[in-house]
Amino acid sequence: ALETLGPSPCACRASSEPPLANHYLRVLNCPLMPLPALNLATLSLEGVEQFLEAIDSATDETTPELTALVSHAFEGDAGLQALRSEHVSPLITKGLAHHLPQVRAATVSQLQRLVSCERDAELLVHRNWLQLLAKAVGDSSLLVAQRASALFVASSAAGVAVLRIVLADALDTLQGGSASSFDGSTTAVRILALFSEMAVQGAGQFAMCEEQGMLSASLTAWRGTDPLVRLNALECFALLAREQAGLSWLTKHGVVMEMISAQAAVADDVFTEMQRPAVLHALSELLDHGSDEAATLLLHEHQLLSSLVPHLSATCDALPTALAVLKASAGSVIGLTMLCSAPEIVDALRPLLRANDTRTRMGSLSVLAQLLSTAATARRAVEPQLPVLKSLLREVPNRLDVAAGDAIAELVKVPELRDVALHLLLGVASLEWGAVHLCACEALLELLLRSTTTLTPDELRQKHAVAVAMLGWPQAVIALGAESAYVRHLRDYVQAGPFAPQRPGEPLTAGALTL
């Protein structure tokens, strides 16, 4: 590899060629080209010192090339062995303390490879790098702080054993910015978010973080008086809600009750209104990841749905997150039953399905799509709610003379609504009565059998899944005609797969323009 870049270190010393450090800088001053991996462990100590000189003399102009060179030097298995080598320890230490943030960030990124196993984590402790990395979380450069936080999150994701080694050495340094007396500083807020991310990497990691008292600072932040810090605490609660143990922890400390009260609070101050969407987002995360236990707690015991009605207005700033709570509720049979049994919720949802605002319509359509998907999974358990689902589906078209399936097929042509429209079509096709309805929709059949819109691979798979679901119902095949051309073409499409070429859509003649 060194011969590819130029003369070897020995050749540099034996000839009139410039030192190795100058050679690297000469490379940096040239247009950057693909560089081979350098096994720094094979370099002599003098070679590493010359490379350190190159780092010391780096400027803002040469830093991008220098960081790219370092990245190439440590890539692959050879680069990992180099990171473990004692030869490059001074290089890493200097990189962590470099005056340029780009160099510090690049060094931290390389060290993230050493948190995947216990042996490498112990190496970080032995060389005192973990202490430097813990301090880097509070770095003045946001890039360096983000890279350092990502390293500690990766150590948690590597398993409980690695996390135990990391916390034993670095926790005291980290808690210096997030002690029990939470001060609301930038570093303390970063540590707050970091601890939450580390906790949700697994059940064992959550238990360890709770045991070490790493989550208590979020309670202090939430119950403080600074409204902006309270928003940061709500973001942490939304993260913790993604782990099953998070629901138990938030309930045990009274946070769930406090959030439900906060989202229903009526106040004229701007900060209460500002935090309401964040509260609703955290509650939606609890419902999304907490399964039936969360649905029973929030919807049945605390009657969350009834307090959402004031937020289901087109003029309410919290409408998108309120719809997200409805969607998360619709993901369980308990939530579907309670939602369809609440006339005030259903009546508030009807006009939102035809809203002119794209974001509002996207949120309301996603609620309906989730309701239909849950109904398709539960089948008989939700039969009493089917009339409500059918009535909501009829609210989708903006005109009375347009079928719901045709209206949804037209929404597929709108880029912002395409994904939710395809999910809604799949939900409709997953129910027998819905599949029969789609068989009578010409625009929907045109969408399935012709290439009318440019779709991504995932969207092509969703479109194909709609056809598969429709043909899975015998009544739908009968509605189309068992020997009809539509059934034949749909079967050919299903057999060919989602990526088979289709006939292009035929342009329609426009009607005469009128006033």
KAVENGI-V156178 format. One record per residue. N is the residue number from 1. RES is the residue in one letter. PSI is psi as a letter, one per 30 degrees, with the letter a starting at -180 (* if undefined). Layout:
BEGIN
n->[N;N]
res->[RES;RES]
psi->[PSI;PSI]
END
This chain:
BEGIN
n->[1;2;3;4;5;6;7;8;9;10;11;12;13;14;15;16;17;18;19;20;21;22;23;24;25;26;27;28;29;30;31;32;33;34;35;36;37;38;39;40;41;42;43;44;45;46;47;48;49;50;51;52;53;54;55;56;57;58;59;60;61;62;63;64;65;66;67;68;69;70;71;72;73;74;75;76;77;78;79;80;81;82;83;84;85;86;87;88;89;90;91;92;93;94;95;96;97;98;99;100;101;102;103;104;105;106;107;108;109;110;111;112;113;114;115;116;117;118;119;120;121;122;123;124;125;126;127;128;129;130;131;132;133;134;135;136;137;138;139;140;141;142;143;144;145;146;147;148;149;150;151;152;153;154;155;156;157;158;159;160;161;162;163;164;165;166;167;168;169;170;171;172;173;174;175;176;177;178;179;180;181;182;183;184;185;186;187;188;189;190;191;192;193;194;195;196;197;198;199;200;201;202;203;204;205;206;207;208;209;210;211;212;213;214;215;216;217;218;219;220;221;222;223;224;225;226;227;228;229;230;231;232;233;234;235;236;237;238;239;240;241;242;243;244;245;246;247;248;249;250;251;252;253;254;255;256;257;258;259;260;261;262;263;264;265;266;267;268;269;270;271;272;273;274;275;276;277;278;279;280;281;282;283;284;285;286;287;288;289;290;291;292;293;294;295;296;297;298;299;300;301;302;303;304;305;306;307;308;309;310;311;312;313;314;315;316;317;318;319;320;321;322;323;324;325;326;327;328;329;330;331;332;333;334;335;336;337;338;339;340;341;342;343;344;345;346;347;348;349;350;351;352;353;354;355;356;357;358;359;360;361;362;363;364;365;366;367;368;369;370;371;372;373;374;375;376;377;378;379;380;381;382;383;384;385;386;387;388;389;390;391;392;393;394;395;396;397;398;399;400;401;402;403;404;405;406;407;408;409;410;411;412;413;414;415;416;417;418;419;420;421;422;423;424;425;426;427;428;429;430;431;432;433;434;435;436;437;438;439;440;441;442;443;444;445;446;447;448;449;450;451;452;453;454;455;456;457;458;459;460;461;462;463;464;465;466;467;468;469;470;471;472;473;474;475;476;477;478;479;480;481;482;483;484;485;486;487;488;489;490;491;492;493;494;495;496;497;498;499;500;501;502;503;504;505;506;507;508;509;510;511;512;513;514;515]
res->[A;L;E;T;L;G;P;S;P;C;A;C;R;A;S;S;E;P;P;L;A;N;H;Y;L;R;V;L;N;C;P;L;M;P;L;P;A;L;N;L;A;T;L;S;L;E;G;V;E;Q;F;L;E;A;I;D;S;A;T;D;E;T;T;P;E;L;T;A;L;V;S;H;A;F;E;G;D;A;G;L;Q;A;L;R;S;E;H;V;S;P;L;I;T;K;G;L;A;H;H;L;P;Q;V;R;A;A;T;V;S;Q;L;Q;R;L;V;S;C;E;R;D;A;E;L;L;V;H;R;N;W;L;Q;L;L;A;K;A;V;G;D;S;S;L;L;V;A;Q;R;A;S;A;L;F;V;A;S;S;A;A;G;V;A;V;L;R;I;V;L;A;D;A;L;D;T;L;Q;G;G;S;A;S;S;F;D;G;S;T;T;A;V;R;I;L;A;L;F;S;E;M;A;V;Q;G;A;G;Q;F;A;M;C;E;E;Q;G;M;L;S;A;S;L;T;A;W;R;G;T;D;P;L;V;R;L;N;A;L;E;C;F;A;L;L;A;R;E;Q;A;G;L;S;W;L;T;K;H;G;V;V;M;E;M;I;S;A;Q;A;A;V;A;D;D;V;F;T;E;M;Q;R;P;A;V;L;H;A;L;S;E;L;L;D;H;G;S;D;E;A;A;T;L;L;L;H;E;H;Q;L;L;S;S;L;V;P;H;L;S;A;T;C;D;A;L;P;T;A;L;A;V;L;K;A;S;A;G;S;V;I;G;L;T;M;L;C;S;A;P;E;I;V;D;A;L;R;P;L;L;R;A;N;D;T;R;T;R;M;G;S;L;S;V;L;A;Q;L;L;S;T;A;A;T;A;R;R;A;V;E;P;Q;L;P;V;L;K;S;L;L;R;E;V;P;N;R;L;D;V;A;A;G;D;A;I;A;E;L;V;K;V;P;E;L;R;D;V;A;L;H;L;L;L;G;V;A;S;L;E;W;G;A;V;H;L;C;A;C;E;A;L;L;E;L;L;L;R;S;T;T;T;L;T;P;D;E;L;R;Q;K;H;A;V;A;V;A;M;L;G;W;P;Q;A;V;I;A;L;G;A;E;S;A;Y;V;R;H;L;R;D;Y;V;Q;A;G;P;F;A;P;Q;R;P;G;E;P;L;T;A;G;A;L;T;L]
psi->[e;e;f;e;f;a;k;l;e;e;e;e;f;f;a;g;l;l;l;e;e;e;e;e;e;e;e;e;f;l;k;k;l;k;k;l;k;k;j;f;f;f;l;l;e;e;e;e;e;e;e;e;e;e;e;e;g;k;l;e;e;f;e;e;e;e;e;e;e;e;e;e;e;g;l;a;e;e;e;e;e;e;e;f;k;f;e;g;e;e;e;e;e;e;e;f;g;l;f;k;f;e;e;e;e;e;e;e;e;e;f;f;f;g;g;f;l;e;e;e;e;e;e;e;e;e;g;g;e;e;e;e;e;e;f;f;f;g;k;f;k;e;e;e;e;e;e;e;e;e;e;e;e;e;e;e;f;f;l;e;e;e;e;e;e;e;e;f;e;f;e;e;e;e;f;f;g;h;l;e;i;k;f;g;l;e;e;e;e;e;e;e;e;e;e;e;e;e;e;g;f;l;e;e;e;e;e;e;e;e;e;f;g;f;f;f;e;e;e;e;e;e;g;a;f;j;e;e;e;e;e;e;e;e;e;e;e;e;e;f;f;f;k;e;f;e;e;e;e;e;e;e;g;g;e;e;e;e;e;e;e;e;f;f;k;j;l;f;k;f;e;e;e;e;f;e;e;e;e;e;e;e;e;e;e;e;e;e;f;g;a;f;e;e;e;e;e;e;e;e;e;f;h;e;e;e;f;f;e;f;f;h;k;f;f;k;f;g;e;e;f;e;e;e;e;e;e;e;e;f;f;l;e;e;e;e;e;e;e;f;g;j;e;e;e;e;e;f;f;e;f;f;f;g;k;f;k;e;e;e;e;e;e;e;e;e;e;e;e;e;e;e;e;e;e;e;e;f;c;f;f;g;e;f;f;e;e;e;e;e;e;e;e;f;f;e;k;f;k;f;g;k;l;e;e;e;e;e;e;e;f;f;f;j;e;f;f;e;e;e;e;e;e;e;e;e;e;e;f;f;k;e;e;e;e;e;e;f;f;g;j;e;e;e;e;e;e;e;f;l;i;f;k;k;l;l;e;e;e;e;e;e;e;e;e;e;e;e;e;e;f;f;j;e;e;e;e;e;e;f;j;e;g;l;e;e;e;e;e;e;e;e;e;e;e;f;l;f;g;k;k;l;k;l;k;k;k;k;k;k;l;k;k;l;*]
END
